Amino acid sequence: MNNLIEIRWHGRGGQGAKTASLLLADAAFNTGKYIQGFPEYGPERMGAPITAYNRISNEPITIHSNIYEPDYVVVVDDTLLESVDVTAGLKETGAIVINTTKDNEYLKKVLNKYNGDIYKIDARKISIDALGKYFPNTPMLASIVKISGIMTDEEFLNDMIGSFKHKFAKKPEVIDGNMKALEMALNHVEKVN
């Protein structure tokens, strides 16, 4: 299964990492891919560290376990960088994307000298600008689509408008803000040199 992409998400309860991983799975499925999207919980409370996973492939997926050597890692909350080994098993041919405003030198240091690609995005600013509130999962979802190339930006945005119309059927006023957050994030994810 050499076309398999594995993604591990790190966040805190209530930040939407699980929801973003499931939205990514749905979007990939809707573009004809085979998918898995599932969370792993520790202490189940708001603010507790959580991990979620995605597997995406052009062929049926026969693996049914956690992901120990991901191609990509998404860090929704940069406070986890000093308490969780977010680069554990991360392939150096892959990448990590972090919601942060920390400087590049700090990131390189705290990531245990990870030699793969490092990206960052200010999901807080994008979320507040687009939605008026802090929901980091929407910009982080767009950022992993952008850096992984799982699907084109156009495929992603077309799928997400339908997904949001369904998800927010009783709150249609939030659809435009979420779409704006996705579009902004696709254009603001930045590679750390």
Helices and strands as residue ranges (DSSP letters): E 5-12, H 17-30, E 34-41, E 49-57, E 72-75, G 78-82, E 95-99, H 104-110, E 117-121, H 123-131, H 137-148, H 153-167, G 172-174, H 175-188, E 190-192
